[in-house]
Amino acid sequence: MDARHFDELAGRIEGVGQALLYLTAALEMQGVIDGPRLSQAWRSAQQPNVLPVLETARRTLHELAGTLDGARTARQSPAPL
């Protein structure tokens, strides 16, 4: 895989991740899903693993959970004056 293909793949994965977070946040704000519970489920979905690809998947789920939690905190914070 050359750099151009890698960049294309990375961009697509980033786009899917962002879409997942936008959809999740929207459903959480509408009360359809329990965001904190989903974040916790993402954090516990994969245990540390010796296989690099599974370790990357685990780290990605943790990052998604952290981003979702951070967005929730930002939404709940009062607007600065």
C-alpha positions in Angstrom: 0.0 0.0 0.0 1.5 3.3 -1.0 1.1 6.6 0.8 -1.8 7.7 -1.4 -3.8 4.5 -0.7 -3.0 4.8 3.0 -4.2 8.4 3.1 -7.4 7.5 1.4 -8.1 4.6 3.8 -7.2 6.8 6.8 -9.6 9.6 5.6 -12.4 7.1 5.1 -12.0 5.6 8.5 -11.9 9.1 10.1 -15.1 10.0 8.2 -16.9 7.0 9.5 -15.7 7.7 13.0 -17.0 11.2 12.9 -20.3 10.1 11.4 -20.7 7.6 14.2 -20.0 10.3 16.8 -22.4 12.8 15.3 -25.2 10.2 15.1 -24.5 8.9 18.6 -24.6 12.5 20.0 -27.8 13.3 18.2 -29.5 10.1 19.5 -28.2 10.8 23.0 -29.6 14.4 23.0 -33.0 13.0 21.8 -33.0 10.6 24.7 -33.0 7.6 22.4 -29.7 6.1 23.8 -27.8 6.3 27.0 -24.5 7.9 26.0 -22.6 7.3 29.2 -23.6 3.6 29.2 -22.5 3.4 25.5 -19.2 5.0 26.3 -18.6 2.5 29.1 -19.6 -0.4 26.8 -17.0 0.8 24.2 -14.4 1.0 26.9 -15.0 -2.6 28.1 -15.7 -4.1 24.6 -12.1 -5.2 24.1 -9.5 -6.1 26.7 -5.8 -5.4 26.1 -4.5 -7.8 23.5 -1.1 -8.8 22.1 -2.3 -8.7 18.5 -1.5 -5.2 17.2 -4.7 -4.9 15.2 -6.9 -5.7 18.2 -4.9 -3.3 20.4 -5.5 -0.6 17.8 -9.2 -1.4 17.9 -9.3 -1.2 21.7 -7.5 2.1 21.7 -9.9 3.5 19.0 -12.9 2.5 21.0 -11.5 4.2 24.1 -10.8 7.3 22.0 -14.4 7.3 20.6 -15.7 7.0 24.2 -13.6 9.9 25.3 -14.7 12.1 22.5 -18.3 11.3 23.1 -17.9 12.0 26.8 -16.1 15.3 26.0 -18.9 16.4 23.7 -21.4 15.7 26.4 -19.5 17.7 28.9 -19.2 20.6 26.5 -23.0 20.5 25.8 -23.8 20.5 29.5 -21.4 23.4 30.3 -22.9 26.8 30.6 -22.0 29.2 27.7 -19.3 31.7 28.6 -20.4 35.2 29.2 
